[in-house]
């Protein structure tokens, strides 16, 4: 399912961070990894609006197919 959210923080050096999105009617932080970025060239900054697919891995939320909007 496609979701939209804002970059909470992203570490270019470490290649991961979190996006804040509304999921199940509440704001939730979702893990992001550089390998799931599609058109961003790994240049994400706090506040960027992104769209992504939400998946669950061991009951944890992860964003895939992440695109800047």
C-alpha positions as a LaTeX table, in Angstrom:
\begin{tabular}{lrrr}
\hline
Residue & $x$ (\AA) & $y$ (\AA) & $z$ (\AA) \\
\hline
Unk1 & 0.00 & 0.00 & 0.00 \\
Unk2 & 1.39 & 3.43 & $-0.98$ \\
Unk3 & 1.78 & 5.95 & 1.84 \\
Unk4 & 3.01 & 9.53 & 2.09 \\
Unk5 & 5.12 & 11.00 & 4.84 \\
Unk6 & 7.87 & 13.43 & 5.79 \\
Unk7 & 11.52 & 12.65 & 6.42 \\
Unk8 & 12.08 & 12.83 & 10.18 \\
Unk9 & 15.83 & 12.34 & 9.82 \\
Unk10 & 18.20 & 10.62 & 7.43 \\
Unk11 & 21.92 & 9.90 & 7.77 \\
Unk12 & 23.71 & 10.00 & 4.42 \\
Unk13 & 26.83 & 8.54 & 6.06 \\
Unk14 & 24.99 & 5.56 & 7.54 \\
Unk15 & 22.41 & 5.15 & 4.78 \\
Unk16 & 19.28 & 4.97 & 6.91 \\
Unk17 & 16.74 & 7.06 & 8.77 \\
Unk18 & 13.04 & 7.44 & 9.48 \\
Unk19 & 9.98 & 8.89 & 7.80 \\
Unk20 & 6.93 & 10.01 & 9.79 \\
Unk21 & 3.63 & 8.95 & 8.25 \\
Unk22 & 0.01 & 8.60 & 9.29 \\
Unk23 & $-0.71$ & 4.89 & 9.62 \\
Unk24 & $-3.86$ & 3.51 & 11.22 \\
Unk25 & $-4.96$ & 7.06 & 12.11 \\
Unk26 & $-1.82$ & 7.92 & 14.11 \\
Unk27 & 1.62 & 9.34 & 13.32 \\
Unk28 & 4.20 & 6.58 & 13.14 \\
Unk29 & 7.93 & 6.49 & 12.43 \\
Unk30 & 8.89 & 4.11 & 9.63 \\
Unk31 & 12.45 & 2.85 & 8.97 \\
Unk32 & 14.06 & 3.74 & 5.63 \\
Unk33 & 17.26 & 2.36 & 4.05 \\
Unk34 & 19.21 & 3.78 & 1.13 \\
Unk35 & 18.72 & 0.58 & $-0.90$ \\
Unk36 & 14.98 & 1.38 & $-1.07$ \\
Unk37 & 15.39 & 4.91 & $-2.50$ \\
Unk38 & 14.21 & 5.17 & $-6.11$ \\
Unk39 & 14.74 & 8.72 & $-7.39$ \\
Unk40 & 16.41 & 10.61 & $-4.57$ \\
Unk41 & 20.11 & 9.95 & $-5.16$ \\
Unk42 & 20.34 & 9.43 & $-1.38$ \\
Unk43 & 19.87 & 13.17 & $-0.77$ \\
Unk44 & 17.08 & 13.29 & 1.77 \\
Unk45 & 16.72 & 16.12 & 4.25 \\
Unk46 & 14.41 & 16.65 & 7.18 \\
Unk47 & 10.95 & 17.68 & 6.02 \\
Unk48 & 11.14 & 16.22 & 2.48 \\
Unk49 & 7.80 & 14.78 & 1.37 \\
Unk50 & 8.08 & 11.19 & 0.15 \\
Unk51 & 5.81 & 8.42 & $-1.08$ \\
Unk52 & 6.58 & 4.77 & $-0.30$ \\
Unk53 & 5.28 & 1.23 & $-0.02$ \\
Unk54 & 4.82 & 0.06 & 3.54 \\
Unk55 & 5.91 & $-3.46$ & 4.47 \\
Unk56 & 6.24 & $-5.29$ & 7.77 \\
Unk57 & 9.35 & $-7.26$ & 8.71 \\
Unk58 & 9.14 & $-9.09$ & 12.02 \\
Unk59 & 6.30 & $-6.80$ & 13.14 \\
Unk60 & 8.34 & $-3.67$ & 12.33 \\
Unk61 & 7.39 & $-1.12$ & 9.70 \\
Unk62 & 9.75 & $-0.51$ & 6.77 \\
Unk63 & 9.44 & 1.77 & 3.74 \\
Unk64 & 10.34 & 0.47 & 0.27 \\
Unk65 & 10.21 & 2.03 & $-3.22$ \\
Unk66 & 10.73 & 5.48 & $-1.69$ \\
Unk67 & 10.27 & 8.45 & $-4.05$ \\
Unk68 & 10.48 & 12.19 & $-3.46$ \\
Unk69 & 7.25 & 14.02 & $-4.23$ \\
\hline
\end{tabular}
